[in-house]
Amino acid sequence: MAGTFSWRPDWGINTNFEFKVNKAEFTDYVQRAAKGINHVVPSVTLNFLRRPVSEVDAMLDFLTSKKGVESFTWYNRREQAGLYTCEEITVSDDDDGVASMTAVFLRVYGG
């Protein structure tokens, strides 16, 4: 079961779009074609700043249980659901009982 990442990130979400493209270079031009039907791969950088350590630990437990391989459901600020994986997480201990986390979610298609 995929599970749902239900924690809400702070505002200031950054979304990066990577376009997967095949290229064939010729003498005077380059031919380009989309690499597959889902060739636009959005990645979303989410910040969870100054949260209780227990909340950061719960988010970290959820994401690390997926091992960067298994997908999960996440709802963006527009309440649109999508399947994502997470291969990059940074955690910092801010103060006593308070921590911050940044995670990069990659959109996946088909599980």
C-alpha angles and dihedrals in degrees: 000000000000100000129204126266098221103174116112117231125219118267117269097072113178120210122195122193120209118192115211105213135172113218132197113190120208132179097275106012146024122235115212132192133174114261101231131329094288098047097143108083115189120199121193125206111210126191125203104185128191097352127157110276089239090059093048090047091052092050091046092049091051095048097042090050086064090055092211090288110075117074126229136188121259128177116217125215089276089057091246112148122222140164115253142172127206120216099160129054131164121192127187129186105226107178138337105312094357129099140165131218135194120195132181114216118200118205113235132186127218098011 
